[in-house]
């Protein structure tokens, strides 16, 4: 049920993006996302079209900044969300060397009725 939108600077290889996607998926699996529930959209940006503050909240960001927005069902605990944030940052650092400071994550929580996985049906609504 999660949909991950991943925004990053242009110029990364297909393998790099695959490793990023896998690290994000594994972090989501660790907090209860079902197996095979993997939907990701990558958007690459030219310089100047991915705008971020390089020092907001005292966090030093570089051009390797990556923005991850995950839309998923509401109901996760604060502990699960914190584990997800840490899991993604640590996983990306291990997989492709992204500095943890360059990992920006936004969660969007929706009701289960707001999904259709195909066939024009709301699969999560009984």
C-alpha positions in Angstrom: 0.0 0.0 0.0 2.8 2.5 0.2 3.7 4.6 -2.8 7.2 6.1 -2.6 8.1 9.1 -4.7 11.9 9.6 -4.9 13.3 12.9 -6.1 17.1 13.2 -6.7 19.6 15.1 -8.9 20.0 13.9 -12.5 23.0 11.8 -13.4 22.7 8.7 -11.2 22.9 5.3 -12.9 20.1 2.8 -13.2 22.0 0.6 -10.7 22.2 3.5 -8.2 18.4 4.1 -8.5 17.7 0.3 -8.1 19.8 0.2 -5.0 18.1 3.3 -3.6 14.7 1.7 -4.3 15.7 -1.5 -2.6 17.0 0.2 0.5 13.7 2.1 0.8 11.6 -1.0 0.3 13.6 -3.0 2.9 13.2 -0.2 5.5 9.4 -0.2 4.8 9.3 -4.0 5.1 11.0 -3.7 8.5 8.1 -1.7 9.8 5.4 -4.0 8.6 4.8 -3.3 4.9 3.7 -6.5 3.2 6.1 -8.4 0.8 5.8 -7.5 -2.8 4.0 -4.2 -1.9 6.5 -2.1 -3.8 5.4 0.9 -5.8 8.1 3.6 -6.5 8.4 6.6 -8.8 11.8 8.1 -9.4 12.0 11.7 -10.6 15.4 13.1 -11.6 16.0 16.8 -11.5 18.4 19.3 -13.2 20.3 21.7 -11.0 17.9 24.4 -9.9 14.7 22.2 -10.1 15.3 20.4 -6.8 15.3 23.2 -4.3 16.3 22.6 -0.7 17.8 24.7 2.1 21.4 23.6 2.7 21.3 24.3 6.4 17.7 24.2 7.7 17.5 23.0 11.3 21.3 22.9 11.5 21.6 19.9 9.1 24.2 20.4 6.4 22.9 19.2 3.0 24.8 18.7 -0.2 23.8 18.2 -3.9 23.3 14.5 -3.1 20.1 15.5 -1.3 17.3 13.0 -1.9 13.6 13.7 -1.1 11.5 10.7 -0.4 7.7 11.0 0.0 5.8 8.0 1.1 2.0 7.8 0.9 0.7 5.0 3.0 -2.2 3.9 5.2 -2.7 5.8 8.5 -2.3 4.0 11.8 1.5 3.5 12.3 2.9 4.3 15.7 5.5 7.0 16.3 8.1 4.3 17.0 7.4 2.7 13.6 7.8 6.0 11.9 11.1 6.8 13.7 12.3 3.3 12.8 11.4 3.9 9.2 13.3 7.2 9.0 16.4 5.6 10.6 16.1 2.5 8.4 15.9 4.5 5.2 18.8 6.9 6.1 21.0 4.0 7.3 20.0 1.8 4.4 20.8 4.4 1.8 24.1 5.2 3.4 25.0 1.5 3.3 23.7 0.9 -0.2 25.0 3.9 -2.1 26.9 6.1 0.3 24.3 8.9 0.7 25.1 10.9 3.8 22.3 10.6 6.3 22.1 14.4 6.4 21.0 14.4 2.7 18.0 12.1 3.3 14.7 14.1 3.5 11.5 12.0 4.2 7.9 13.0 4.2 5.1 10.7 5.2 1.5 11.2 3.9 -1.0 9.1 5.7 -4.3 8.2 4.0 -7.4 6.1 4.8 -7.4 2.6 3.2 -10.4 3.6 1.0 -8.1 5.9 -1.0 -6.3 3.1 -2.9 -7.1 1.2 -6.1 -4.5 -1.3 -7.2 -6.2 -2.1 -10.5 -9.5 -3.2 -12.1 -11.2 0.0 -10.9 -11.7 -1.5 -7.5 -11.0 -0.4 -3.9 -9.3 -3.6 -2.8 -8.9 -2.5 0.8 -12.6 -1.7 1.3 -14.8 -4.7 2.2 
